[in-house]
Amino acid sequence: MNRPTDDDRFELYGFWRTSATYRVRVAFHLKGVKPRETFVDMDGGEQNGEAYRRINPLGGLPALVDHGPGQPPVPLTQSLAILEFLDELYPQPPLLPADAHGRARVRSIAQMLAADTHPLITPRVRQYLSTLGGFDADASRAWLVHWLGTGLRAVEQRLAAEPGTGRFCHGDQPTIADICLASLFMVTGVLKIDVGGIPVSTRIVGECERLPAFAAAAPALQVGAPAL
């Protein structure tokens, strides 16, 4: 299958530091496909404007539009759904194992991170806590530390104990689980939160960061990121 290195077929709506957009960027880099990226200024509240809400009524990032021939320009949302969409469209390199048990394990780990942990620390949740929830800065920080630590330590327990763990979360090739794990480490870096006691996860993310696809998706390299 032809995998172009510069493909105007896809339009990715994203923001430089969101972990969900990071996941999709990593997947595109792994597949060797370059989307056209449209910057949505979350700091300026652009995700809440009428124009973007027509693309994603929830206001979340990223969103992906496939402008390929014969494709209805219906935006795709939710990073995990987009990752599997890209994996089906561009099967090599695969982001899911070939066997059913392996795929279920990878999806389970990915969802622990992207569906159970990440939603608790998103900007809209933090904004609610600091306004209607009455959280001051210390309480908000404690919330982030608690839920990031809870999620990452639960994944660590599995990675340390289960035989499927290899160089990466599952075996010796990066999968959706590794993309999600690296995305949560990205969040801890941006928020300057140190989650201790997760050596296997730390080792795996180190392996990920040595791969060009992960390195190229780093927040600091994206349009809109503050100058170093």
C-alpha positions as CSV (number, residue, x, y, z in Angstrom):
1,M,0.0,0.0,0.0
2,N,1.2,3.4,-0.9
3,R,2.0,5.6,2.2
4,P,2.8,9.1,1.0
5,T,5.2,11.2,3.1
6,D,3.2,14.3,2.4
7,D,-0.5,13.7,2.1
8,D,-3.0,16.6,1.9
9,R,-5.8,14.1,2.3
10,F,-6.1,14.7,6.1
11,E,-6.8,17.8,8.0
12,L,-6.0,17.5,11.7
13,Y,-7.4,20.1,14.2
14,G,-5.0,20.3,17.1
15,F,-3.2,22.3,19.8
16,W,0.4,22.0,20.6
17,R,0.3,20.6,24.1
18,T,-2.8,18.4,24.2
19,S,-2.0,14.8,24.9
20,A,-4.8,13.5,22.7
21,T,-3.5,15.4,19.7
22,Y,0.0,14.1,20.5
23,R,-1.3,10.6,20.2
24,V,-2.6,11.2,16.7
25,R,0.6,13.0,15.6
26,V,2.7,10.0,16.7
27,A,0.5,7.6,14.8
28,F,0.7,9.8,11.6
29,H,4.5,9.9,11.9
30,L,4.6,6.1,12.4
31,K,2.5,5.6,9.3
32,G,4.6,8.0,7.3
33,V,1.7,10.2,6.5
34,K,1.7,14.0,7.0
35,P,-1.7,15.6,7.7
36,R,-2.5,19.3,7.2
37,E,-2.8,20.7,10.7
38,T,-5.2,23.5,11.7
39,F,-4.3,25.2,14.9
40,V,-7.1,25.6,17.5
41,D,-6.1,28.0,20.2
42,M,-7.2,26.3,23.4
43,D,-5.6,29.0,25.6
44,G,-7.8,31.6,23.8
45,G,-10.9,29.4,24.1
46,E,-11.2,28.8,20.4
47,Q,-12.4,25.3,21.0
48,N,-15.5,26.7,22.6
49,G,-16.4,28.9,19.6
50,E,-19.3,28.2,17.2
51,A,-17.0,27.4,14.3
52,Y,-15.1,24.6,16.1
53,R,-18.2,23.3,17.9
54,R,-19.6,22.5,14.5
55,I,-16.6,20.2,14.0
56,N,-16.7,18.7,17.4
57,P,-19.8,19.5,19.6
58,L,-17.9,18.5,22.7
59,G,-15.1,21.0,21.9
60,G,-12.4,18.4,22.4
61,L,-9.2,18.0,20.4
62,P,-8.1,16.5,18.1
63,A,-10.5,16.2,15.3
64,L,-9.6,14.7,11.9
65,V,-11.3,15.3,8.5
66,D,-10.6,12.9,5.7
67,H,-10.7,14.8,2.4
68,G,-9.9,11.7,0.3
69,P,-11.8,11.1,-2.9
70,G,-15.4,10.0,-2.3
71,Q,-15.1,10.5,1.4
72,P,-17.8,12.5,3.2
73,P,-16.1,15.3,5.1
74,V,-17.5,14.1,8.5
75,P,-15.0,14.9,11.3
76,L,-13.6,12.0,13.2
77,T,-13.1,12.6,16.9
78,Q,-11.7,10.8,20.0
79,S,-8.0,9.9,19.7
80,L,-8.3,6.2,20.2
81,A,-10.9,5.9,17.4
82,I,-8.6,8.0,15.1
83,L,-5.6,5.7,16.0
84,E,-7.6,2.6,15.0
85,F,-8.9,4.3,11.9
86,L,-5.4,5.1,10.8
87,D,-4.2,1.6,11.6
88,E,-6.9,0.1,9.4
89,L,-6.2,2.6,6.5
90,Y,-2.4,2.1,6.7
91,P,-1.7,-1.3,8.2
92,Q,2.0,-1.0,8.3
93,P,3.6,-0.7,10.7
94,P,0.7,-2.2,12.8
95,L,-0.4,-0.4,16.0
96,L,-2.2,-3.5,17.3
97,P,-1.0,-7.1,17.7
98,A,-2.0,-9.8,15.2
99,D,-3.7,-12.0,17.8
100,A,-7.1,-11.4,19.6
101,H,-5.7,-11.6,23.1
102,G,-2.9,-9.3,22.3
103,R,-5.2,-6.7,20.7
104,A,-7.5,-6.9,23.8
105,R,-4.5,-6.4,26.1
106,V,-3.2,-3.4,24.2
107,R,-6.7,-1.8,24.0
108,S,-7.2,-2.4,27.7
109,I,-3.9,-0.7,28.7
110,A,-4.6,2.2,26.2
111,Q,-8.0,2.7,27.7
112,M,-6.7,2.7,31.3
113,L,-4.6,5.7,30.2
114,A,-6.8,7.5,27.7
115,A,-10.3,6.7,29.0
116,D,-9.8,6.2,32.7
117,T,-7.0,8.6,33.6
118,H,-6.7,11.4,31.1
119,P,-10.3,12.6,31.2
120,L,-9.9,13.5,34.9
121,I,-7.1,16.0,34.2
122,T,-8.3,17.7,31.1
123,P,-8.5,21.6,31.0
124,R,-12.3,21.6,31.1
125,V,-12.3,19.5,34.3
126,R,-9.6,21.6,35.9
127,Q,-11.5,24.8,35.0
128,Y,-14.7,23.4,36.6
129,L,-12.8,22.5,39.8
130,S,-11.2,25.9,40.0
131,T,-14.5,27.8,39.4
132,L,-17.7,26.0,40.3
133,G,-15.9,23.3,42.3
134,G,-14.2,25.9,44.6
135,F,-10.7,24.3,44.3
136,D,-7.8,26.6,45.1
137,A,-4.4,26.2,43.4
138,D,-3.1,23.6,45.9
139,A,-6.3,21.5,45.8
140,S,-6.2,21.5,42.0
141,R,-2.6,20.5,42.0
142,A,-3.3,17.7,44.5
143,W,-6.1,16.5,42.2
144,L,-3.8,16.2,39.2
145,V,-1.1,14.5,41.2
146,H,-3.5,12.0,42.6
147,W,-5.2,10.9,39.4
148,L,-2.1,10.9,37.3
149,G,-0.4,8.8,39.9
150,T,-3.3,6.5,40.3
151,G,-3.6,5.8,36.6
152,L,0.1,5.4,35.9
153,R,0.8,3.2,38.9
154,A,-2.1,0.9,37.9
155,V,-0.6,0.5,34.4
156,E,2.8,0.0,35.9
157,Q,1.5,-2.9,38.0
158,R,0.3,-4.6,34.9
159,L,3.4,-3.9,32.8
160,A,5.6,-5.2,35.6
161,A,3.7,-8.4,36.1
162,E,2.3,-9.5,32.8
163,P,4.3,-11.7,30.4
164,G,3.2,-9.7,27.3
165,T,5.4,-6.8,28.3
166,G,8.6,-6.6,26.2
167,R,10.7,-3.7,25.0
168,F,7.4,-1.9,24.7
169,C,4.0,-2.3,26.5
170,H,3.3,-5.4,24.4
171,G,6.2,-7.1,22.8
172,D,9.0,-5.4,20.9
173,Q,7.1,-3.0,18.6
174,P,5.2,0.2,19.6
175,T,1.4,-0.1,19.8
176,I,-1.5,2.1,20.7
177,A,-0.7,1.3,24.3
178,D,2.7,2.9,24.0
179,I,1.3,6.0,22.3
180,C,-1.1,6.4,25.2
181,L,1.5,5.8,27.9
182,A,3.9,8.3,26.3
183,S,1.1,10.8,26.0
184,L,0.5,10.7,29.8
185,F,4.2,11.1,30.4
186,M,4.0,14.1,28.1
187,V,1.3,15.5,30.5
188,T,3.5,15.0,33.6
189,G,6.3,16.8,31.8
190,V,4.1,19.8,30.9
191,L,2.6,20.0,34.4
192,K,6.0,19.3,36.1
193,I,4.5,16.4,38.1
194,D,6.9,13.6,39.1
195,V,5.2,10.2,39.5
196,G,7.6,7.9,41.2
197,G,7.8,4.2,41.5
198,I,7.0,3.4,37.8
199,P,10.3,2.0,36.5
200,V,8.9,-0.2,33.8
201,S,6.7,2.5,32.4
202,T,9.7,4.9,32.5
203,R,11.9,2.5,30.6
204,I,9.2,1.9,27.9
205,V,8.7,5.6,27.4
206,G,12.4,6.1,27.1
207,E,12.3,3.5,24.3
208,C,9.5,5.4,22.6
209,E,11.3,8.7,22.8
210,R,14.2,7.3,20.9
211,L,12.0,6.6,17.9
212,P,11.7,9.5,15.4
213,A,7.9,9.3,15.3
214,F,7.6,10.1,19.0
215,A,10.4,12.7,19.0
216,A,8.8,14.6,16.1
217,A,5.4,14.7,18.0
218,A,6.9,16.4,21.1
219,P,4.8,19.4,22.2
220,A,7.7,21.9,22.1
221,L,8.1,21.2,18.3
222,Q,4.6,22.1,17.3
223,V,3.1,25.2,15.9
224,G,2.0,27.5,18.7
225,A,4.4,26.2,21.3
226,P,6.3,28.8,23.3
227,A,9.7,29.6,22.0
228,L,12.5,27.8,23.9
